[in-house]
Amino acid sequence: MKTIVLKIDPEHLDLEKIRIAAKIIRDNGLVAFPTETVYGLGANALVDEAVLKIFKAKRRPADNPLIVHIADKDDVNFLAEEIPSEAEKLIEKFWPGPLTLLFRKSEIVPDVTTAGLATVAIRMPSHPIAKILIEESDVPIAAPSANLAGRPSPTSAKHVLADLGGTVDAVIDGGEITYGVESTVLDLTAKPPTVLRPGPVSVEELRKIVGEVEVHPVAEAKLPAEKAVAKAPGMKHRHYAPKAKIIVVEGELERVCQKVQELADARRGSGKVGILGTRETSDRYRADVVKIMGDRKDPRTIAKNLFKLLRELDSEGVDFAVVEGIEPAGIGLAVMNRLRKAASHHIVQV
């Protein structure tokens, strides 16, 4: 298959190119496109044949449900069986944006889209290209991240093409994304509402709107979750991992820095060693490759760079990398969720 690349400026939308992509969606093909979180791999959410192509292209386990993307808030009414009162407040506050809500699904949503579950995950992206693509397609679009299953999520069209070039019909190159980590997933079928995957909308922000909100143990990603029921993407299977072996060091900053260097030194001479640090600490580290994830004072910068840097470890031939953990609060919880999973839960507490 030849993959068409459609380069579109988000600030000056080329409707003709978007309509080419929309026709591919309507014809049950696959289109990768930018959202404000990461690049997504989209297909018609209501057609089994189209959705199955997503699983095949990504080599994604069939028990890993997809998120359904919409362009009109009212579309929730025909995708979900019921709309809890909390949903209306959250939709008003956070949509369009990086919040996915889990509802009991209506009969119109195929089982393949929800991995056989009775629930459906829905969000309304704020990225202008995503929004117009959904509108022009005139169908809800199922879209996980546009990468091979288990790999770091793509934050550029280049990442998408590296993983899926030749296996999808089209890639919309819309440049950089805003957040760099996937949307927050909140289960509204649970009482109280429960975060299944942390993301740009923080637990603290959710509590301001709906009061009590729990965080599922799997969302913290401190321990493997092979036995968990994957009610949302990112809960169960190996995710976000580069080829390099990763160890994450967490704890008090001074001790973290010492341990990071100690672990890197211990692997010297047995392959290429990398360190992912922060702007405040990176000049203290010595390794074959040292990269700055971002600013500890602004963890949004770390979130935006994280997946790109994990991919760079592979492109630079790193065999083993030690990563400096950050405070798991706000978007920092999303960062640590991804790092712990990328490290296959190889975590050192100091």
Residue, then its C-alpha position, 0 to 999 in steps of 0.5 A: m500500500k502507498t501511504i498518501v501524506l497530506k501536509i496541512d497547516p492547522e492555522h490555514l486549513d486546506l479543506e480540499k486535502i481534508r476532504i480527501a482524507a474524509k473520503i478515505i474514512r467514509d470508504n472504510g480506510l485508515v487515516a492518521f491525523p494530529t490531535e492536541t494529544v498525540y497523532g491518532l489512527g482513525a477509521n469509521a467507528l461504526v463499521d466493523e471492517a474499518v475498525l478491524k483494519i486499525f487492529k491489524a495495522k497497529r498489531r494491537p491486541a483485540d481486547n484493547p478498546l478504542i476511543v471514539h472521537i466526535a466533533d459535536k457534543d450532541d453525538v454523545n446522545f446516540l453513542a451512549e446509552e445514558i448520560p450521567s449528570e456529572a458528564e454534562k458538567l465535564i463536557e461543558k468544562f473540558w470539551p473540546g479537549p483532552l478528556t475521554l469519558l467512559f459511558r455505557k454504550s448504545e447498540i449502534v457502537p460495534d463490539v469490535t470498537t469497544a473490545g467486547l465491553a459494554t462501555v464506550a470511550i468518547r472524546m471531542p478533540s480540540h485540534p482544528i484538523a481533527k475537528i474538521l476531519i470528523e465533521e467532513s467524514d460525517v461519522p464518529i472516528a475510532a482512533p488509538s495512537a498511530n503507532l505500532a502497539g507497544r511503541p512510544s506514541p507518535t507526536s509527529a507525522k514522521h513518527v507515524l510514517a516510521d511505524l505505519g508507512g505503507t500500511v495505512d491509506a493516508v497521514i495528515d501532517g499537521g506539525e507539532i502537537t500540544y500536550g504530547v501524552e494521550s487524553t485523560v480517561l474518566d470512567l463515569t460508569a463507576k461510583p465515584p468516577t474513576v480515572l483509568r488513564p491519567g492525561p493532560v486534564s488532571v485529577e485535581e481539575l476533575r475533582k473541582i468539577v465533580g467532587e470525589v474522583e478516584v484513581h484506578p491503581v493501574a493508572e498509577a502504573k506502579l505495578p504490572a496489570e496483566k490481570a486487569v480488565a482493559k476498560a480503557p486504552g493503556m490499562k493492560h498491555r505493554h505500552y510506550a516502550p523503546k527498544a532500549k531497556i529502561i529503569v526509572v528512579e523515583g524519590e527525593l531529588e538529590r538521591v535520585c540524581q545520585k542513583v541515576q548516575e550510579l546505575a548508568d555507571a554500572r552499565r558502562g562498557s556493556g552497550k550504549v548508555g543513556i540518561l533522561g534528566t531534567r533541565e535542572t539536573s542534566d548537567r550533573y550526568r555523564a553517559d553516552v547520551v544525555k537528554i533533557m526531558g524538560d523543566r521540573k517546574d513546568p512538567r507540561t514541557i516534559a510531557k510534550n517531549l517524552f515520546k519524542l525522546l524515547r524514540e530518539l533513544d532508539s534512533e541513537g542506538v541506546d541499549f540501556a537508559v536511566v530516567e529521572g522520575i518527577e512528582p506524580a501530580g497534575i500532568g506529572l502523573a501522566v508522565m510517570n504513568r507512561l515512564r513506568k509502563a515504558a520501563s515495564h515497571h522496572i522502578v528504583q525507589v530512593 
